[in-house]
Amino acid sequence: MPEVSCPRCKALCAYAPSNPYRPFCSERCKHLDWGAWANEAYRLEASPPDPDDEAAKHELGGLN
């Protein structure tokens, strides 16, 4: 059975159907990670939209 490091606490845990929290080691680590995403502690880099891009203008509410 493969083992992986928990993304939250780095403890080794089984990456198998027997671990319902995979890839996390526990429900606690799973919830802490979800909370970090919900609080925007993790962010994905993105470029600002091109002001000449019509689709971007529409998404930003510039076109009705």
The first five atom37 places (N, CA, C, CB, O) and aatype in JSON, in Angstrom:
{
  "aatype": [12, 14, 6, 19, 15, 4, 14, 1, 4, 11, 0, 10, 4, 0, 18, 0, 14, 15, 2, 14, 18, 1, 14, 13, 4, 15, 6, 1, 4, 11, 8, 10, 3, 17, 7, 0, 17, 0, 2, 6, 0, 18, 1, 10, 6, 0, 15, 14, 14, 3, 14, 3, 3, 6, 0, 0, 11, 8, 6, 10, 7, 7, 10, 2],
  "atom_mask": [
    [1, 1, 1, 1, 1],
    [1, 1, 1, 1, 1],
    [1, 1, 1, 1, 1],
    [1, 1, 1, 1, 1],
    [1, 1, 1, 1, 1],
    [1, 1, 1, 1, 1],
    [1, 1, 1, 1, 1],
    [1, 1, 1, 1, 1],
    [1, 1, 1, 1, 1],
    [1, 1, 1, 1, 1],
    [1, 1, 1, 1, 1],
    [1, 1, 1, 1, 1],
    [1, 1, 1, 1, 1],
    [1, 1, 1, 1, 1],
    [1, 1, 1, 1, 1],
    [1, 1, 1, 1, 1],
    [1, 1, 1, 1, 1],
    [1, 1, 1, 1, 1],
    [1, 1, 1, 1, 1],
    [1, 1, 1, 1, 1],
    [1, 1, 1, 1, 1],
    [1, 1, 1, 1, 1],
    [1, 1, 1, 1, 1],
    [1, 1, 1, 1, 1],
    [1, 1, 1, 1, 1],
    [1, 1, 1, 1, 1],
    [1, 1, 1, 1, 1],
    [1, 1, 1, 1, 1],
    [1, 1, 1, 1, 1],
    [1, 1, 1, 1, 1],
    [1, 1, 1, 1, 1],
    [1, 1, 1, 1, 1],
    [1, 1, 1, 1, 1],
    [1, 1, 1, 1, 1],
    [1, 1, 1, 0, 1],
    [1, 1, 1, 1, 1],
    [1, 1, 1, 1, 1],
    [1, 1, 1, 1, 1],
    [1, 1, 1, 1, 1],
    [1, 1, 1, 1, 1],
    [1, 1, 1, 1, 1],
    [1, 1, 1, 1, 1],
    [1, 1, 1, 1, 1],
    [1, 1, 1, 1, 1],
    [1, 1, 1, 1, 1],
    [1, 1, 1, 1, 1],
    [1, 1, 1, 1, 1],
    [1, 1, 1, 1, 1],
    [1, 1, 1, 1, 1],
    [1, 1, 1, 1, 1],
    [1, 1, 1, 1, 1],
    [1, 1, 1, 1, 1],
    [1, 1, 1, 1, 1],
    [1, 1, 1, 1, 1],
    [1, 1, 1, 1, 1],
    [1, 1, 1, 1, 1],
    [1, 1, 1, 1, 1],
    [1, 1, 1, 1, 1],
    [1, 1, 1, 1, 1],
    [1, 1, 1, 1, 1],
    [1, 1, 1, 0, 1],
    [1, 1, 1, 0, 1],
    [1, 1, 1, 1, 1],
    [1, 1, 1, 1, 1]
  ],
  "atom_positions": [
    [[0.86, -1.17, 0.0], [0.0, 0.0, 0.0], [0.91, 1.24, 0.0], [-0.98, 0.0, 1.23], [1.79, 1.36, 0.85]],
    [[0.68, 2.15, -0.96], [1.53, 3.34, -1.02], [1.28, 4.29, 0.15], [1.31, 4.07, -2.34], [0.16, 4.42, 0.65]],
    [[2.34, 4.95, 0.56], [2.24, 5.97, 1.61], [2.65, 7.31, 1.04], [3.12, 5.6, 2.84], [3.55, 7.39, 0.2]],
    [[1.99, 8.34, 1.49], [2.3, 9.71, 1.07], [2.41, 10.59, 2.31], [1.21, 10.26, 0.1], [1.93, 10.23, 3.39]],
    [[3.03, 11.73, 2.16], [3.09, 12.7, 3.25], [1.81, 13.52, 3.23], [4.34, 13.63, 3.12], [1.37, 13.98, 2.18]],
    [[1.21, 13.68, 4.37], [0.02, 14.52, 4.5], [0.4, 15.94, 4.06], [-0.54, 14.51, 5.98], [1.39, 16.49, 4.54]],
    [[-0.37, 16.53, 3.15], [-0.04, 17.88, 2.7], [-0.07, 18.92, 3.81], [-0.98, 18.3, 1.61], [0.54, 19.98, 3.68]],
    [[-0.77, 18.64, 4.88], [-0.92, 19.61, 5.96], [0.17, 19.47, 7.03], [-2.29, 19.45, 6.61], [0.86, 20.44, 7.34]],
    [[0.33, 18.26, 7.59], [1.25, 18.08, 8.72], [2.5, 17.26, 8.36], [0.53, 17.41, 9.86], [3.41, 17.13, 9.18]],
    [[2.54, 16.72, 7.15], [3.68, 15.95, 6.64], [3.83, 14.56, 7.25], [4.94, 16.72, 6.88], [4.84, 13.9, 7.0]],
    [[2.87, 14.1, 8.04], [2.92, 12.74, 8.58], [2.68, 11.74, 7.44], [1.85, 12.54, 9.72], [1.93, 12.03, 6.51]],
    [[3.31, 10.59, 7.52], [3.08, 9.55, 6.52], [1.72, 8.93, 6.75], [4.19, 8.47, 6.58], [1.33, 8.64, 7.88]],
    [[1.0, 8.72, 5.65], [-0.32, 8.11, 5.75], [-0.58, 7.28, 4.49], [-1.42, 9.18, 5.94], [0.0, 7.51, 3.43]],
    [[-1.48, 6.32, 4.65], [-1.8, 5.42, 3.55], [-2.6, 6.16, 2.48], [-2.6, 4.2, 4.05], [-3.55, 6.88, 2.79]],
    [[-2.19, 5.98, 1.24], [-2.98, 6.5, 0.12], [-3.73, 5.32, -0.47], [-2.07, 7.22, -0.96], [-3.33, 4.75, -1.48]],
    [[-4.82, 4.98, 0.18], [-5.61, 3.8, -0.18], [-7.06, 4.03, 0.2], [-5.05, 2.53, 0.5], [-7.36, 4.9, 1.02]],
    [[-7.96, 3.26, -0.37], [-9.38, 3.4, -0.01], [-9.66, 3.23, 1.48], [-10.19, 2.4, -0.78], [-10.69, 3.69, 1.97]],
    [[-8.76, 2.59, 2.19], [-8.96, 2.42, 3.64], [-8.79, 3.74, 4.41], [-7.99, 1.39, 4.17], [-9.18, 3.83, 5.57]],
    [[-8.2, 4.75, 3.77], [-8.03, 6.06, 4.39], [-9.05, 7.02, 3.76], [-6.56, 6.6, 4.21], [-8.81, 7.53, 2.67]],
    [[-10.16, 7.28, 4.43], [-11.2, 8.12, 3.83], [-10.79, 9.59, 3.69], [-12.45, 8.04, 4.66], [-11.5, 10.36, 3.05]],
    [[-9.66, 9.99, 4.27], [-9.23, 11.39, 4.23], [-8.08, 11.61, 3.25], [-8.81, 11.84, 5.61], [-7.54, 12.71, 3.18]],
    [[-7.71, 10.58, 2.49], [-6.56, 10.7, 1.6], [-6.69, 11.91, 0.7], [-6.4, 9.45, 0.76], [-7.79, 12.17, 0.21]],
    [[-5.65, 12.65, 0.46], [-4.26, 12.4, 0.81], [-3.88, 12.9, 2.2], [-3.38, 13.04, -0.19], [-2.71, 12.92, 2.55]],
    [[-4.87, 13.29, 2.99], [-4.59, 13.77, 4.35], [-4.54, 12.6, 5.32], [-5.66, 14.79, 4.8], [-5.04, 11.52, 5.02]],
    [[-3.93, 12.83, 6.47], [-3.8, 11.76, 7.46], [-5.03, 11.66, 8.36], [-2.56, 11.98, 8.31], [-5.28, 10.61, 8.97]],
    [[-5.81, 12.74, 8.45], [-6.94, 12.75, 9.37], [-8.0, 13.74, 8.9], [-6.48, 13.09, 10.81], [-7.77, 14.56, 8.02]],
    [[-9.15, 13.63, 9.53], [-10.24, 14.58, 9.24], [-9.81, 16.0, 9.62], [-11.53, 14.18, 10.0], [-10.15, 16.96, 8.93]],
    [[-9.08, 16.11, 10.71], [-8.62, 17.43, 11.18], [-7.77, 18.12, 10.12], [-7.83, 17.29, 12.49], [-7.99, 19.29, 9.79]],
    [[-6.78, 17.39, 9.58], [-5.91, 17.99, 8.56], [-6.7, 18.34, 7.3], [-4.77, 17.03, 8.21], [-6.45, 19.37, 6.68]],
    [[-7.66, 17.51, 6.94], [-8.49, 17.78, 5.77], [-9.28, 19.07, 5.98], [-9.46, 16.6, 5.5], [-9.35, 19.91, 5.07]],
    [[-9.86, 19.25, 7.15], [-10.65, 20.45, 7.44], [-9.77, 21.69, 7.56], [-11.44, 20.25, 8.73], [-10.16, 22.77, 7.12]],
    [[-8.58, 21.55, 8.15], [-7.67, 22.69, 8.23], [-7.28, 23.18, 6.84], [-6.42, 22.33, 9.05], [-7.21, 24.38, 6.59]],
    [[-7.01, 22.23, 5.94], [-6.65, 22.6, 4.58], [-7.82, 23.26, 3.87], [-6.18, 21.37, 3.8], [-7.64, 24.27, 3.18]],
    [[-9.02, 22.7, 4.02], [-10.2, 23.3, 3.4], [-10.42, 24.71, 3.93], [-11.45, 22.42, 3.66], [-10.76, 25.62, 3.17]],
    [[-10.24, 24.9, 5.23], [-10.39, 26.22, 5.82], [-9.4, 27.22, 5.27], [0.0, 0.0, 0.0], [-9.74, 28.39, 5.06]],
    [[-8.18, 26.77, 5.02], [-7.16, 27.66, 4.44], [-7.57, 28.11, 3.04], [-5.79, 26.96, 4.4], [-7.4, 29.28, 2.68]],
    [[-8.11, 27.18, 2.24], [-8.6, 27.56, 0.91], [-9.77, 28.53, 1.04], [-9.03, 26.3, 0.1], [-9.83, 29.54, 0.33]],
    [[-10.7, 28.25, 1.95], [-11.88, 29.09, 2.11], [-11.52, 30.5, 2.58], [-12.85, 28.45, 3.1], [-12.19, 31.47, 2.24]],
    [[-10.46, 30.62, 3.37], [-10.0, 31.93, 3.86], [-9.02, 32.59, 2.91], [-9.35, 31.78, 5.22], [-8.43, 33.62, 3.23]],
    [[-8.83, 31.98, 1.73], [-7.94, 32.49, 0.7], [-6.48, 32.57, 1.14], [-8.39, 33.84, 0.26], [-5.74, 33.45, 0.7]],
    [[-6.08, 31.65, 2.02], [-4.67, 31.58, 2.41], [-3.82, 31.06, 1.26], [-4.5, 30.7, 3.66], [-2.64, 31.39, 1.15]],
    [[-4.42, 30.25, 0.41], [-3.76, 29.75, -0.8], [-4.31, 30.56, -1.97], [-3.99, 28.2, -1.0], [-5.51, 30.8, -2.06]],
    [[-3.43, 30.96, -2.84], [-3.86, 31.73, -4.0], [-3.16, 31.22, -5.24], [-3.59, 33.24, -3.8], [-2.01, 30.78, -5.18]],
    [[-3.85, 31.28, -6.34], [-3.28, 30.92, -7.62], [-2.91, 32.2, -8.35], [-4.27, 30.05, -8.47], [-3.72, 33.13, -8.44]],
    [[-1.69, 32.25, -8.87], [-1.24, 33.42, -9.6], [-2.04, 33.56, -10.89], [0.28, 33.34, -9.89], [-2.32, 32.56, -11.56]],
    [[-2.39, 34.77, -11.24], [-3.09, 35.03, -12.49], [-2.73, 36.42, -12.97], [-4.62, 34.88, -12.32], [-2.47, 37.33, -12.18]],
    [[-2.71, 36.56, -14.26], [-2.46, 37.87, -14.85], [-3.77, 38.65, -14.91], [-1.83, 37.74, -16.27], [-4.84, 38.05, -15.04]],
    [[-3.69, 39.97, -14.82], [-4.92, 40.74, -14.97], [-5.47, 40.56, -16.38], [-4.68, 42.25, -14.67], [-4.7, 40.35, -17.32]],
    [[-6.78, 40.63, -16.54], [-7.35, 40.44, -17.87], [-6.92, 41.56, -18.82], [-8.87, 40.38, -17.79], [-6.71, 42.7, -18.41]],
    [[-6.81, 41.22, -20.09], [-6.48, 42.19, -21.14], [-7.68, 43.13, -21.31], [-6.13, 41.47, -22.49], [-8.78, 42.65, -21.58]],
    [[-7.5, 44.44, -21.15], [-8.63, 45.36, -21.24], [-9.3, 45.38, -22.61], [-8.17, 46.75, -20.9], [-10.44, 45.81, -22.73]],
    [[-8.6, 44.9, -23.66], [-9.17, 44.87, -25.0], [-9.89, 43.56, -25.3], [-8.09, 45.09, -26.02], [-10.47, 43.41, -26.37]],
    [[-9.87, 42.62, -24.36], [-10.5, 41.31, -24.56], [-11.99, 41.42, -24.27], [-9.84, 40.23, -23.64], [-12.39, 41.66, -23.13]],
    [[-12.83, 41.26, -25.29], [-14.28, 41.42, -25.14], [-14.87, 40.41, -24.15], [-14.96, 41.27, -26.49], [-15.77, 40.76, -23.39]],
    [[-14.37, 39.17, -24.15], [-14.88, 38.15, -23.22], [-14.57, 38.56, -21.79], [-14.27, 36.76, -23.53], [-15.41, 38.39, -20.9]],
    [[-13.37, 39.1, -21.54], [-13.0, 39.54, -20.19], [-13.87, 40.71, -19.75], [-11.51, 39.93, -20.13], [-14.27, 40.78, -18.59]],
    [[-14.17, 41.62, -20.66], [-15.04, 42.75, -20.31], [-16.41, 42.25, -19.89], [-15.17, 43.72, -21.5], [-16.98, 42.75, -18.92]],
    [[-16.93, 41.27, -20.6], [-18.24, 40.72, -20.28], [-18.22, 40.04, -18.91], [-18.68, 39.72, -21.37], [-19.14, 40.21, -18.11]],
    [[-17.15, 39.25, -18.63], [-17.04, 38.55, -17.35], [-16.95, 39.54, -16.19], [-15.82, 37.62, -17.35], [-17.45, 39.27, -15.1]],
    [[-16.32, 40.67, -16.43], [-16.16, 41.67, -15.37], [-17.37, 42.59, -15.27], [-14.91, 42.49, -15.61], [-17.38, 43.52, -14.45]],
    [[-18.38, 42.36, -16.07], [-19.58, 43.16, -16.0], [-19.52, 44.43, -16.81], [0.0, 0.0, 0.0], [-20.37, 45.31, -16.65]],
    [[-18.54, 44.54, -17.69], [-18.42, 45.75, -18.51], [-19.41, 45.82, -19.65], [0.0, 0.0, 0.0], [-19.71, 46.9, -20.14]],
    [[-19.93, 44.68, -20.07], [-20.93, 44.66, -21.14], [-22.22, 44.09, -20.62], [-20.42, 43.83, -22.35], [-22.21, 43.13, -19.85]],
    [[-23.3, 44.64, -20.99], [-24.61, 44.13, -20.57], [-25.38, 43.6, -21.76], [-25.42, 45.22, -19.86], [-26.5, 43.13, -21.61]]
  ]
}
